[in-house]
């Protein structure tokens, strides 16, 4: 495993922002790290990358304890924070060379050229970073995070503010990097997370409320949906006759019934409609989207 977090806790005065969370990541692949604003995502990432000290708990990066060997662990991590810090008066190559020298990277010029090519910066590499579009600024930040060839990448909202074409380009680059590195990836764009992440961790109010592979989250317990439409809407409390309803919503006569057993629910609805002479126009079942799962787990 590349990251190992045990009972990690962070408090600001009397406010516990991260509450004794634990998780691990594999040596390769992309782990989505999700949560609403203020859930503790960025604070956790800052502790993992050494920008904040935890109050309690333990973090290991590739088997190295961050408290005992801070410099060694920072060599193994590349970090792109949500607020991408760049020196806008420096040219792209100049800035990356500066970062490479700070990190004491051997053959710095050659390595800078490698990451420029890898991140697609070649067409803009002769400009100052302040002249770049938001998408290319993000590429520069990602290039800086990759200069020392880290085993772990921590990316906090790497596509924030990008246009659709830029999002696709950065997304494809991250997917390619995930083949050889362990990536912890935070984003508010859940469709993007679904398209590139192998596994999802959801944090809410400082606590981990889900940690599983994406497909398991979407088809897991209490996340099946039966979608039904009647010719004539039944009485308002009609679902009280059904067993296993975890949530219900209605829009324009279409009912969405959330349950842990969609097939059993469909049989119950058929029996109910026959008993009450109700005509069913359509009935189907589906698994929830990541957006629906996220809303269920974080709305309380």
C-alpha positions in Angstrom: 0.0 0.0 0.0 1.1 3.6 -0.7 -0.9 5.6 1.9 -1.8 4.3 5.3 -3.9 6.7 7.6 -4.7 5.5 11.1 -7.0 7.4 13.5 -6.1 10.7 12.0 -7.5 13.7 13.9 -7.3 17.5 13.5 -8.9 20.1 15.7 -9.0 23.9 15.4 -9.8 25.2 18.8 -12.9 23.3 20.0 -13.9 22.3 16.4 -12.9 18.7 15.4 -12.4 19.0 11.6 -11.1 15.5 11.0 -12.3 12.9 13.5 -10.1 9.8 13.9 -10.3 8.6 10.3 -8.5 5.6 8.8 -7.9 4.3 5.3 -5.3 2.9 2.9 -4.6 3.2 -0.8 -3.0 0.7 -3.2 0.3 1.2 -4.9 -1.4 2.2 -8.2 -4.8 3.4 -9.1 -7.0 6.5 -8.4 -8.9 6.9 -5.2 -11.7 9.5 -5.2 -11.8 11.5 -1.9 -15.2 13.2 -1.7 -17.2 15.3 0.7 -19.2 18.5 0.9 -17.6 21.8 1.7 -16.1 21.8 5.2 -16.1 18.0 5.4 -12.4 17.8 6.1 -11.0 16.8 2.7 -8.4 19.5 2.2 -7.4 19.4 5.8 -6.7 15.6 5.5 -4.7 16.2 2.3 -2.7 18.9 4.0 -1.8 16.5 6.8 -0.9 13.7 4.5 1.4 16.0 2.5 3.0 17.6 5.6 1.5 21.1 5.4 -0.4 20.6 8.6 0.4 18.5 11.7 -2.2 16.1 13.0 -3.3 16.3 16.6 -3.6 12.5 16.8 -3.1 9.5 14.6 -0.5 8.2 12.2 0.3 8.6 8.5 2.6 6.3 6.5 3.7 7.0 2.9 5.1 3.9 1.2 5.8 2.5 4.7 7.6 5.6 6.0 6.1 7.4 9.0 5.6 11.1 8.2 6.3 12.2 11.8 9.6 10.3 12.1 10.9 11.0 8.6 9.1 14.1 7.2 11.7 14.9 4.5 11.8 11.3 3.3 8.0 11.1 2.9 7.8 14.5 1.1 10.1 13.0 -1.5 7.6 10.3 -2.2 4.5 12.6 -2.5 3.5 15.1 -5.3 0.9 17.6 -4.2 -1.3 19.9 -6.3 -3.4 22.0 -3.8 -6.7 23.5 -4.6 -5.1 27.0 -4.7 -2.4 26.3 -7.2 0.6 28.4 -6.1 2.7 29.8 -9.0 5.1 32.6 -9.5 3.3 34.6 -12.2 6.4 36.6 -13.3 8.4 33.4 -14.0 8.5 31.7 -17.3 7.2 28.1 -17.4 10.6 26.5 -17.8 12.2 29.0 -15.4 9.6 28.1 -12.7 9.9 24.4 -13.2 13.7 24.6 -13.1 13.4 26.6 -9.9 11.2 23.9 -8.3 13.5 21.2 -9.5 16.6 22.8 -7.9 14.7 23.4 -4.6 14.0 19.6 -4.7 17.6 19.0 -5.5 16.7 16.9 -8.6 19.6 15.6 -10.6 19.7 16.4 -14.3 17.1 19.1 -13.6 17.0 20.5 -17.1 16.3 17.1 -18.7 13.7 16.3 -16.1 11.9 19.6 -16.7 11.7 18.9 -20.4 10.3 15.4 -19.6 7.4 16.8 -17.5 6.7 19.6 -19.9 6.2 17.0 -22.6 4.2 14.7 -20.3 1.8 17.4 -19.2 1.3 18.8 -22.7 2.9 22.2 -21.8 5.2 22.3 -24.9 3.1 24.9 -26.9 3.0 27.3 -23.9 6.4 26.6 -22.3 8.0 29.9 -23.5 5.3 32.0 -21.7 5.2 33.4 -18.2 2.9 31.4 -16.0 0.8 34.5 -15.4 0.0 34.7 -19.1 -1.4 31.1 -19.2 -5.0 30.0 -19.2 -6.4 28.4 -16.1 -6.0 25.0 -17.8 -2.4 25.5 -18.5 -1.7 26.9 -15.1 -3.1 23.6 -13.7 -0.8 21.7 -16.0 2.2 23.7 -14.7 1.1 22.9 -11.1 0.8 19.2 -12.0 4.2 19.3 -13.7 5.8 20.7 -10.6 4.2 17.9 -8.5 5.6 15.3 -10.9 9.2 16.7 -11.2 10.6 14.4 -8.5 8.7 11.3 -9.9 6.7 10.7 -6.7 5.1 7.4 -5.9 2.0 9.1 -4.5 0.0 12.0 -6.0 -2.4 14.1 -4.0 -4.6 16.2 -6.2 -7.1 18.6 -4.6 -9.7 19.9 -7.2 -7.2 19.7 -10.1 -9.9 20.5 -12.7 -11.5 23.3 -10.8 -12.4 26.2 -13.1 -11.4 24.5 -16.3 -13.5 24.4 -19.5 -14.9 21.0 -20.7 -12.1 20.4 -23.2 -9.4 21.2 -20.6 -11.2 18.9 -18.1 -11.0 16.0 -20.5 -7.3 16.6 -21.2 -6.4 16.8 -17.5 -8.6 13.8 -16.8 -6.9 11.7 -19.4 -3.5 12.6 -18.1 -4.5 11.7 -14.5 -5.9 8.4 -15.7 -2.6 7.6 -17.4 -0.6 8.6 -14.3 -2.8 6.3 -12.2 -1.4 3.3 -14.1 1.9 3.7 -12.3 1.2 5.8 -9.3 -1.2 5.9 -6.3 -3.4 9.0 -6.7 -5.7 10.5 -4.1 -8.1 12.7 -6.1 -10.6 15.2 -4.8 -13.2 16.8 -7.0 -16.8 18.3 -6.7 -17.5 17.1 -10.2 -19.0 13.6 -9.4 -19.3 12.6 -13.1 -15.6 13.1 -13.4 -14.9 11.0 -10.3 -17.1 8.2 -11.7 -15.2 8.3 -15.0 -11.6 7.9 -13.6 -11.7 6.6 -10.0 -11.3 2.9 -9.1 -12.4 3.5 -5.5 -14.3 6.1 -3.5 -13.9 7.5 0.0 -16.6 9.9 1.2 -16.0 12.1 4.2 -18.7 14.1 6.0 -18.3 16.3 9.0 -14.9 14.9 9.7 -16.0 11.2 9.5 -15.6 8.6 6.8 -19.1 7.5 5.8 -18.2 5.3 2.8 -15.1 3.5 1.5 -15.5 1.0 -1.3 -15.1 0.4 -5.0 -17.3 2.5 -7.1 -19.5 -0.3 -8.4 -20.0 -1.6 -4.9 -21.1 1.8 -3.6 -23.6 2.2 -6.4 -25.2 -1.3 -6.0 -24.7 -1.7 -2.3 -27.2 -2.0 0.5 -30.1 0.5 0.4 -29.1 1.9 -2.9 -31.4 0.2 -5.4 -34.2 2.3 -7.0 -37.5 1.2 -8.5 -39.0 3.8 -10.9 -42.8 3.5 -11.4 -45.6 5.4 -13.1 -49.3 4.8 -12.6 -52.1 5.7 -15.0 -53.8 7.3 -12.0 -51.7 8.3 -9.0 -52.5 6.3 -5.8 -53.3 7.7 -2.4 -50.5 9.9 -0.9 -49.6 7.3 1.7 -49.7 4.3 -0.6 -46.0 3.3 0.1 -46.9 2.6 3.7 -48.2 -0.8 2.5 -44.7 -1.7 1.2 -41.9 -3.2 3.1 -38.2 -2.2 2.6 -38.7 1.4 1.5 -35.7 3.5 2.6 -36.7 6.7 0.7 -39.2 7.9 -1.8 -39.4 10.8 -4.2 -42.1 11.9 -6.7 -41.8 14.2 -9.7 -44.5 14.7 -12.4 -46.2 11.4 -11.4 -43.1 9.3 -11.5 -42.2 7.7 -8.2 -38.6 6.7 -7.3 -38.6 4.2 -4.5 -35.2 3.4 -2.8 -34.8 0.0 -1.4 -32.3 -2.7 -0.6 -34.0 -5.3 -2.8 -35.5 -3.8 -6.0 -36.8 -7.1 -7.4 -38.7 -7.8 -4.2 -40.1 -4.3 -4.2 -41.3 -4.7 -7.8 -43.2 -7.8 -6.8 -44.8 -5.9 -3.9 -45.8 -3.1 -6.1 -47.4 -5.5 -8.6 -49.4 -7.2 -5.8 -50.4 -3.7 -4.5 -51.6 -2.5 -7.9 -53.6 -5.7 -8.5 -55.3 -5.5 -5.1 -56.2 -1.8 -5.6 -57.0 -1.9 -9.3 -54.2 0.4 -10.3 -52.9 0.5 -13.8 -49.1 0.6 -14.1 -47.8 2.4 -17.1 -44.1 1.6 -16.5 -41.9 0.1 -13.9 -38.1 -0.3 -14.0 -35.2 -0.6 -11.6 -31.7 0.9 -11.6 -28.7 1.4 -9.4 -28.1 4.9 -8.0 -25.6 7.3 -9.5 -22.7 8.4 -7.5 -24.4 11.7 -7.1 -27.4 10.1 -5.4 -25.2 8.0 -3.1 -23.3 11.1 -2.2 -26.5 13.0 -1.3 -27.8 10.1 0.8 -24.6 9.8 2.8 -23.9 13.5 3.4 -27.3 15.2 3.7 -28.0 14.2 7.3 
